[in-house]
Amino acid sequence: MLEKVTPVILTYNEAPNINRTLQKLFWATQIIVVDSYSTDETLDILKLYPQVKIFKRVFDTHATQWNYGLQQVTTEWILSLDADYTISDELIDEIKGIPRNTAIDGYFCKFKYCVFGKPLRGTILPPRQVLFHKEKSVYIDDGHTQLLQVKGKSGMLSSYIYHDDRKSLSRWLWAQDRYLIIEAKKLQETPVSKLCFGDSIRKQKILAPFVVLFYCLILKGGIFDGWRGWYYAFQRVLAEIILAIRLIEIETLATDKLLVTSKKL
C-alpha cells in the first residue's frame, strides 16, 4: 500500500518543524511540497531530501493551495500532512497493512498534541481525514482552514499523528491572528441556525475562553500534564480571546457603517 501513497505538505517558514515531519516519510517514493515562498531555512531543509518535489505558489486560501498540491500527485492515494505533523511508526505499519482492494475511500486519523515534543493526554483537535483517494477528493474552504470532501466510504485509523509545532510565540501569534480574522468573518456571516454548538458559544465572545480553559484542563486532563498542560490551555484561551476581540471589532465597524448610512439618508 505504501508505494501507492504520496504525502502532500504545505509549507511557509516551517524550519523549526519540517525536518521532523520528513524524517518519518522515509518510505515515500515522492513527497509533494507546496511552499508559499518561505523566507527562512525551510527550502534548504527540503532540498536535503531527494524524494521531495517542491512547488512554489503564492498563498491565497488553504483549499486552493491544497487542491494545487493534489493535482501534482500521480499515485492513487494521498497522505495530507501539515508541516508540524509527525506520523507514528504504528501509523506507518497500519497504512502498510491496508488491503489494496479496500472499499474505503478515505481514512480519518486521531491526533496527539505535543508541547515541546511531549504528547499531552488530550487535545481539542478533532480527527482529520488524512489518507484518501486522489480522484474522489477535493478541498473546500471552511473559515480559516480547509475541509476535505471525499466521495465514498470513510474509515478510522487506530494509530495517531503527533501535532508538534515548535515555532516561536511571535510566529504563532502572527498565524493565529491571521487565521482568526477569517474565522471571525465566517462566524459573523453565518446564520445562528447554521452554526454548530461550539461556534454558537464562540460567537457569544464572553463564554468561549472559560469553556476552553475548563475543557483543556479538566475534561481533557491537561491539569495532569503539568506546565505543558497549562501552556496548551493558555494557548487555546488566548486564541479564543483574540477571536472575541476580532468579533467585537467587526460588529462595531458594521454598526458604525450603518449609523453613517442612516445619517446620509
Secondary structure, DSSP 8 states (H G I E B T S, - for coil): -GGGEEEEEEESS-TTTHHHHHHTTTT-S-EEEEE----SSHHHHHTT-TTEEEEE---S-HHHHHHHHHHT--SSEEEEEETTEEE-HHHHHHHHTS-TT-S-SEEEEEEEEEETTEE-S--S---EEEEEEGGGEEEEEETTEEEEEESS-EEEEEEEEEE-----HHHHHHHHHHHHHHHHHHHHHS-GGGS-HHHHHHHTSSHHHHHHHHIIIIIT-GGGGTHHHHHHHHHHHHHHHHHHHHHHHHHHHHHHHHHHHHHH-
